[in-house]
């Protein structure tokens, strides 16, 4: 049997296990072409799975005039569902499709974007895994409308596994009996590793230069320069419904390179664009489906759907209201008195416990205040006009201006209570970055303090001395802290000086990333993939760790899948 696509084109039944890409701009006929192929396969008694992110393929159940039935395809999910879909039911549905050999339409239109990724990851992975078993290697075609939502060129966080599963099916699914049709109006946003692997390209009217370039990636792999010119020159002006079918070396050595006009679909066009003043037509007859297989496989899914069904919820609310209106049972007065006495004693115990906690807290605070007062005795006279010359203790550097790559010296004053070394280094960093202030993460990175408890202790010391204050989430050195430090701490005045301060504090991979962003691409955002490649980082986990270091230090700004140098910190 042949699949009749156009008056001048019929495809062999083996198309069911091939990979095909259908590309066209909006309303040029791409979903129509997919429906024609699906209908022909269903007529030939082949199993089909339609993935419908938009919710407009349900018309396959009715004839084109809406007066007679179409194909008995089970609809899972969406507003016209035979059985609703649950986000985590992807593996269950794949098991149903494989074991029962039923044709289904997966309507994802009621899912949010992250829910689509969760469901499709489970479905595609389990479909591919189960089809590896010999007893399940029967042909099935997965028709994926709006395929760029399932196999995006730039997957967001949480979509990587879904993309990987789609790529497995396109590249190796045919060996397991899985064919696939990828339909998209934007070739540029469909993943190139997926698009270039399809065996058959179906191209309808396409205008956008970036989409033509993306299509050219497939042509460069499969076609000749002459064929490329013929197709690319005609695409922008193709009438609606006209399409190029291109399949090098399949179904025979000559392959297919042919322009055709797609024949009308035989089922109801539920995706047609409404026209002004036009009354929406609803089909009166739909094909009956056998739901027994679904009920056996998806009993748990159906039960969970009932629990969230508004009608079921209203029913439960009415039952509870009726119970509240019914006469309350009589309660023994002695039982009530005992309960009240127990509650009173419990409340008293709670109050006494809280009082003891407060007393202990007050005692600790008093002790801390006393210690702080003892410490402040030695620094109470530290004002700008009475600052004694500090004794610098740091490898004999003296009081000269410091080289950028050397540690900042910190003072030790004879006869005075002094800060611990870590707190003094934190104060020196605050003075160096005055008056901009530093975030906690930036200061911890600057001082090399990974232990949050130690960092908090040093912060407490600086506050007790009156050398640090916090405003709007940033830490600042007070004038007292600046005066107490008592020597020239150079503040950076340009990007090179900022980099000279931070580079010794970063791990080697983070240094390479910062060099690229600040010196090679100043003010320009790079994708994660681009930066990882330019920095020579092969492991994504290591790259993510370095990116976190730079973000914590406020040296980069991270977007959705992109990163660039922080202009406020680096470009002074």
C-alpha positions in Angstrom: 0.0 0.0 0.0 1.2 3.5 -0.8 0.6 6.7 1.2 -1.1 9.2 -1.2 0.3 12.6 -0.4 -0.3 14.5 -3.6 -1.5 13.7 -7.1 2.1 13.3 -8.2 3.6 11.8 -5.0 3.0 8.6 -3.1 5.3 7.3 -0.3 5.9 3.7 0.6 4.4 2.3 3.8 7.9 2.1 5.3 7.6 5.9 5.8 6.2 4.9 9.2 9.7 4.2 10.6 11.5 7.1 8.8 12.5 10.5 10.3 10.9 13.6 8.6 11.1 17.3 9.2 8.3 19.6 8.0 9.3 23.3 8.0 7.2 26.3 7.0 6.2 29.7 8.2 2.9 30.2 10.1 -0.2 29.3 8.1 1.7 27.9 5.1 0.3 24.3 5.6 2.8 22.5 7.7 0.3 21.0 10.3 -2.0 20.2 7.3 0.8 18.2 5.6 1.5 16.3 8.9 -2.3 15.5 9.2 -2.4 14.2 5.7 0.5 11.8 6.4 -1.0 10.7 9.7 -4.4 10.0 8.0 -2.8 7.9 5.4 -0.9 5.8 8.0 -4.1 5.4 10.1 -5.9 4.2 7.0 -3.1 1.7 6.5 -3.7 0.4 10.1 -0.4 1.8 11.3 0.1 3.0 14.9 0.5 6.7 15.3 1.2 9.0 18.3 0.4 12.6 17.8 2.1 15.1 20.2 0.1 18.3 20.2 1.4 21.2 22.3 -1.3 23.7 21.0 -4.4 21.5 21.4 -5.7 21.8 17.8 -5.3 18.3 16.4 -8.4 16.7 18.1 -10.3 16.9 14.7 -8.6 13.6 13.7 -11.5 11.8 15.5 -14.1 13.3 13.0 -14.5 13.4 9.2 -13.8 16.6 7.4 -17.5 17.6 7.2 -18.0 16.9 11.0 -21.0 14.6 10.2 -19.3 11.2 10.3 -16.6 9.7 12.4 -12.8 9.9 11.7 -10.2 7.7 13.2 -10.4 6.0 16.7 -7.5 7.9 18.2 -7.6 8.1 22.0 -7.2 11.7 23.2 -5.1 12.0 26.4 -5.1 15.5 28.0 -6.5 18.8 26.9 -10.0 20.1 27.0 -11.4 17.2 24.9 -9.6 14.4 26.8 -11.0 10.8 26.9 -8.6 10.6 29.9 -6.8 13.5 31.5 -3.0 13.6 31.6 -1.0 14.1 34.7 2.4 15.7 34.6 4.2 12.7 36.0 2.4 10.1 33.9 4.8 10.1 30.9 6.3 6.7 31.6 2.8 5.2 32.1 1.5 6.5 28.8 4.6 5.2 27.0 4.0 1.8 28.5 0.4 1.9 27.3 1.4 3.0 23.8 4.0 0.2 23.5 2.1 -2.7 25.2 -1.4 -2.0 23.8 -0.4 -0.8 20.3 -3.0 2.0 20.5 -2.9 5.2 18.5 -3.1 8.2 20.8 -3.1 12.0 20.7 -1.2 13.6 23.5 -2.7 17.1 24.0 -0.2 19.1 26.1 -2.0 22.4 25.8 -3.0 22.6 29.5 0.5 22.0 30.7 2.9 24.8 31.7 6.3 24.8 30.0 8.2 23.0 32.8 5.4 20.5 33.0 5.7 19.7 29.3 9.4 19.0 29.9 8.6 16.6 32.8 5.9 14.7 30.9 7.8 14.4 27.6 11.0 13.4 29.2 9.3 10.4 30.9 7.3 9.5 27.7 10.2 9.7 25.2 12.7 8.0 27.4 10.4 5.1 28.3 9.2 4.7 24.7 12.7 4.5 23.4 13.7 2.0 26.2 10.7 -0.3 25.8 11.0 -0.4 22.0 14.5 -2.0 22.5 12.7 -5.2 23.5 12.2 -7.6 20.6 8.6 -8.3 21.3 7.7 -4.6 21.1 9.6 -3.8 17.8 6.4 -3.0 15.9 6.2 0.2 13.7 4.9 3.4 15.3 5.1 6.9 14.1 5.5 9.9 16.5 4.1 13.0 14.8 5.4 16.0 16.8 3.7 19.3 16.1 5.6 22.4 17.3 8.7 20.2 17.6 10.9 23.2 18.7 9.1 23.0 22.1 10.3 19.5 22.6 13.7 19.7 20.9 14.8 23.4 21.3 18.0 24.8 20.0 18.7 26.4 23.4 17.2 24.1 26.1 16.4 25.8 29.3 17.3 24.3 32.7 15.3 21.1 33.1 14.9 20.5 29.3 18.2 18.8 28.6 17.0 15.2 29.2 13.9 15.8 27.0 16.1 17.1 24.2 18.4 14.1 24.6 15.5 11.6 24.4 14.2 13.4 21.2 17.6 13.2 19.7 17.9 9.4 20.4 14.6 8.8 18.7 15.5 10.8 15.6 19.0 9.3 15.2 18.4 5.7 16.3 14.7 5.2 16.7 14.2 3.6 13.3 16.1 0.5 14.4 13.5 0.1 17.2 10.5 0.6 14.9 10.0 4.3 15.8 9.5 6.9 13.1 9.1 10.6 13.7 7.8 13.7 12.0 9.1 17.0 13.4 6.9 20.0 12.5 8.1 23.6 13.2 7.5 27.1 11.8 11.0 28.2 13.0 13.8 26.0 11.8 16.2 28.4 13.6 14.9 27.4 17.0 14.7 23.6 16.3 17.8 21.9 17.6 20.3 21.5 14.8 21.6 18.1 16.1 18.0 16.9 15.6 17.1 18.7 12.3 20.2 17.6 10.4 19.5 13.9 11.2 16.1 13.6 9.5 16.0 11.5 6.4 13.2 13.4 4.6 12.9 17.2 4.4 9.5 18.7 3.6 9.8 22.4 3.0 6.8 24.8 2.5 6.8 28.6 2.3 9.7 30.0 4.4 10.7 33.6 4.5 12.9 34.4 7.6 16.6 34.5 6.7 17.6 32.7 9.9 15.2 29.9 9.2 16.5 29.6 5.6 20.0 29.4 7.1 19.0 26.7 9.5 17.4 24.7 6.7 20.7 25.1 4.7 22.5 23.1 7.4 20.4 20.1 6.4 20.9 20.8 2.7 24.7 21.1 3.1 24.8 17.6 4.5 22.4 15.9 2.1 22.0 17.8 -1.2 23.8 19.3 -4.2 24.4 23.0 -4.9 22.0 22.9 -7.8 19.2 21.3 -5.7 20.0 23.8 -3.0 19.6 26.8 -5.3 16.4 25.4 -6.9 14.7 24.9 -3.5 16.0 28.0 -1.7 15.0 30.4 -4.6 11.4 29.1 -4.6 10.7 28.8 -0.8 9.8 32.5 -0.1 7.1 32.5 -2.8 5.6 29.0 -2.5 1.7 29.1 -2.4 0.0 27.7 0.6 -0.1 23.9 0.5 2.8 23.6 -2.0 5.8 21.7 -0.6 9.1 20.3 -1.6 9.7 16.7 -0.6 13.4 15.9 -0.5 14.9 12.5 0.5 18.3 11.7 -0.9 18.8 7.9 -1.4 15.4 6.9 -0.1 13.1 5.0 -0.9 15.5 4.0 -3.7 18.9 5.1 -4.9 17.4 8.0 -6.9 15.7 9.4 -3.8 13.0 12.1 -4.0 13.3 15.7 -5.0 9.9 16.9 -6.0 7.6 19.9 -5.6 4.0 18.9 -4.9 0.6 20.3 -3.8 -0.6 18.5 -0.6 -4.0 16.8 -1.1 -6.9 17.9 1.2 -7.1 16.2 4.6 -10.0 13.8 5.2 -10.6 14.6 8.9 -11.9 17.7 10.6 -9.6 20.8 10.4 -9.7 21.6 14.1 -6.6 23.9 13.7 -8.1 26.2 11.1 -7.7 29.9 11.9 -11.1 31.5 12.8 -12.3 34.2 10.4 -14.0 37.4 11.4 -17.8 36.8 11.7 -17.4 33.1 11.0 -19.4 30.8 13.3 -17.2 28.1 14.9 -18.2 24.7 13.5 -18.3 21.8 15.9 -18.2 18.2 14.6 -21.4 16.2 15.4 -19.9 12.8 15.1 -16.6 11.4 16.5 -15.1 8.0 16.3 -15.7 5.7 19.3 -12.6 4.5 21.2 -12.1 1.5 23.5 -11.0 2.9 26.9 -10.6 -0.5 28.6 -6.9 -0.6 27.9 -6.5 2.8 29.3 -8.4 2.0 32.4 -6.2 -1.0 33.1 -3.0 0.9 32.6 -3.9 4.3 34.0 -6.1 3.6 37.0 -3.9 5.6 39.3 -3.9 8.5 36.9 -7.7 8.5 36.6 -8.0 8.4 40.4 -5.7 11.4 40.9 -7.5 13.3 38.2 -10.8 12.7 40.0 -9.3 14.1 43.2 -8.6 17.4 41.4 -11.9 17.5 39.3 -13.9 20.6 40.4 -17.1 18.6 40.3 -15.6 16.0 42.7 -14.2 18.8 45.0 -17.7 20.5 45.1 -19.2 17.2 46.0 -16.8 16.7 48.9 -17.4 20.3 50.1 -21.2 19.7 50.2 -20.7 16.5 52.2 -18.6 18.3 54.7 -21.1 21.1 55.0 -23.9 18.6 55.6 -21.9 17.0 58.4 -21.3 20.4 60.0 -25.1 21.2 59.9 -26.0 17.9 61.6 -26.6 17.9 65.4 -23.5 17.8 67.4 -23.0 15.0 69.9 -23.4 15.8 73.6 -20.1 16.2 75.5 -19.7 15.3 79.1 -19.0 18.4 81.3 -16.3 16.6 83.3 -14.5 15.7 80.1 -14.6 19.3 79.0 -13.3 20.5 82.4 -10.4 18.0 82.3 -9.5 19.1 78.8 -9.5 22.8 79.8 -7.3 22.1 82.8 -4.8 20.2 80.7 -4.7 23.0 78.2 -4.1 25.5 81.0 -1.2 23.5 82.4 0.3 23.1 79.0 0.1 26.9 78.3 1.8 27.6 81.7 4.6 25.2 80.9 5.1 26.9 77.5 5.2 30.4 79.1 7.8 29.3 81.8 9.9 27.7 79.0 9.9 30.9 77.0 10.8 33.0 80.1 13.8 30.8 80.7 14.9 31.1 77.1 14.6 34.9 77.3 16.6 35.1 80.6 19.4 33.0 79.0 19.4 35.2 75.9 19.6 38.4 78.1 22.5 37.0 80.1 24.4 36.1 76.9 23.8 39.6 75.5 24.9 41.3 78.7 28.1 39.2 78.7 28.8 40.1 75.1 28.2 43.8 75.8 30.6 43.7 78.7 33.3 42.1 76.5 32.7 44.7 73.8 33.0 47.5 76.3 36.3 46.1 77.6 37.6 46.0 74.0 36.4 49.5 73.2 38.4 51.0 76.1 41.5 50.8 74.0 40.1 52.3 70.9 37.7 55.0 72.2 40.2 57.7 71.4 40.5 56.7 67.7 39.4 59.8 65.9 41.0 61.4 62.8 43.0 63.9 64.7 44.4 61.4 67.2 45.3 58.4 65.1 48.8 57.1 66.2 51.1 55.9 63.5 50.4 52.1 63.0 53.1 49.5 63.2 52.8 47.5 59.9 53.4 43.8 60.4 53.4 42.2 56.9 56.7 40.8 55.6 58.5 44.1 56.0 56.4 46.0 53.4 56.4 49.2 55.5 53.9 52.0 54.7 54.6 52.4 51.0 51.9 52.1 48.3 51.2 48.4 47.8 51.8 46.4 44.6 48.4 45.1 43.3 49.3 41.5 43.5 50.6 41.6 47.1 48.5 41.2 50.2 47.1 44.3 51.9 49.0 44.8 55.2 47.0 45.3 58.3 48.0 47.3 61.4 48.8 46.1 64.9 48.8 48.8 67.6 50.8 48.4 70.7 48.9 48.8 73.9 45.5 48.5 72.2 42.9 45.7 71.9 43.3 44.5 68.3 41.0 42.7 65.8 41.8 39.2 64.8 43.7 38.8 61.5 40.7 37.7 59.5 38.6 40.7 60.7 41.5 43.0 59.9 41.7 41.7 56.3 37.9 42.1 55.9 38.2 45.7 57.1 41.1 46.3 54.6 38.9 44.9 51.8 36.0 47.2 52.8 38.3 50.3 52.8 39.7 49.3 49.4 36.2 49.1 47.9 34.9 52.2 49.7 32.6 53.9 49.0 30.8 51.3 46.8 30.4 48.7 49.5 30.6 44.9 49.2 28.0 42.1 49.4 28.6 39.3 51.9 29.4 36.9 49.2 31.8 39.3 47.6 33.6 39.9 50.9 33.8 36.2 51.7 35.3 35.6 48.3 37.7 38.5 48.7 38.9 37.3 52.1 38.9 33.7 51.2 36.6 32.7 54.0 34.5 29.6 53.2 33.3 28.9 56.7 30.1 31.0 57.3 30.6 30.7 61.1 34.0 32.3 61.0 32.8 35.0 58.6 29.9 35.8 61.0 32.3 36.0 63.9 34.6 38.5 62.1 31.5 40.6 61.2 30.6 40.7 64.8 34.1 41.9 65.8 34.0 44.7 63.2 30.5 45.9 64.4 31.7 45.8 68.0 34.6 48.1 67.2 32.3 50.3 65.2 34.4 49.8 62.0 31.6 48.4 59.8 28.0 49.1 59.0 25.4 47.5 56.8 23.0 49.4 54.5 20.6 48.0 51.9 22.2 44.6 52.0 25.8 45.8 51.4 28.7 46.2 53.9 30.6 49.5 54.3 33.7 50.6 56.3 32.9 53.4 58.7 35.1 56.5 58.9 36.4 55.1 62.2 37.4 51.9 60.5 39.1 53.9 57.7 41.0 56.0 60.2 42.0 53.0 62.3 43.4 51.2 59.4 45.8 54.1 59.1 47.7 53.5 55.9 47.3 53.9 52.2 45.0 51.2 50.9 44.8 51.7 47.1 41.3 51.6 45.6 41.1 50.4 42.0 40.5 53.0 39.3 40.2 50.9 36.1 39.4 47.4 34.9 43.0 46.2 34.9 43.4 47.1 38.6 40.2 45.4 39.5 41.3 42.2 37.7 44.8 42.4 39.4 43.0 42.4 42.8 40.7 39.5 42.0 42.7 37.2 39.7 45.0 35.8 42.6 41.8 35.0 44.6 40.2 32.8 41.9 40.7 29.3 40.7 42.4 28.9 37.3 39.2 28.0 35.4 37.4 31.0 36.9 40.4 33.2 36.0 40.2 32.1 32.3 36.4 32.8 32.2 36.9 36.3 33.7 39.7 37.1 31.3 37.5 36.2 28.3 34.5 38.2 29.5 36.4 41.3 30.7 39.2 41.6 28.2 38.1 39.8 25.0 34.3 40.5 25.2 33.8 43.5 27.4 30.1 44.4 27.7 29.1 41.4 25.5 27.1 38.4 26.7 28.2 34.9 25.8 26.1 31.8 26.0 27.1 29.2 28.5 28.2 26.9 25.7 30.4 29.6 24.1 32.1 30.6 27.3 32.7 27.0 28.4 34.3 26.2 25.0 36.4 29.4 24.9 37.7 28.7 28.4 38.5 25.1 27.6 36.3 23.6 30.3 35.1 20.2 29.2 33.0 19.3 32.3 29.8 21.2 32.8 29.9 20.6 36.6 33.3 22.3 36.8 32.1 25.2 34.6 29.0 25.7 36.8 31.2 25.8 40.0 33.5 28.4 38.5 30.5 30.4 37.3 29.1 30.3 40.9 32.5 31.7 42.2 32.4 34.6 39.8 28.7 35.4 40.5 29.2 35.3 44.3 32.1 37.8 43.9 29.8 40.0 41.8 32.2 39.8 38.8 29.7 38.5 36.3 26.0 38.9 35.6 24.2 35.6 34.8 21.1 35.6 32.5 19.0 32.7 31.1 21.7 30.6 29.5 24.1 33.5 29.1 26.8 35.3 31.1 28.7 38.6 30.9 31.1 40.7 32.9 29.5 42.8 35.7 30.0 46.4 34.5 29.4 47.9 37.9 32.4 46.0 39.4 34.8 45.7 36.6 34.4 48.7 34.3 35.2 51.6 36.6 
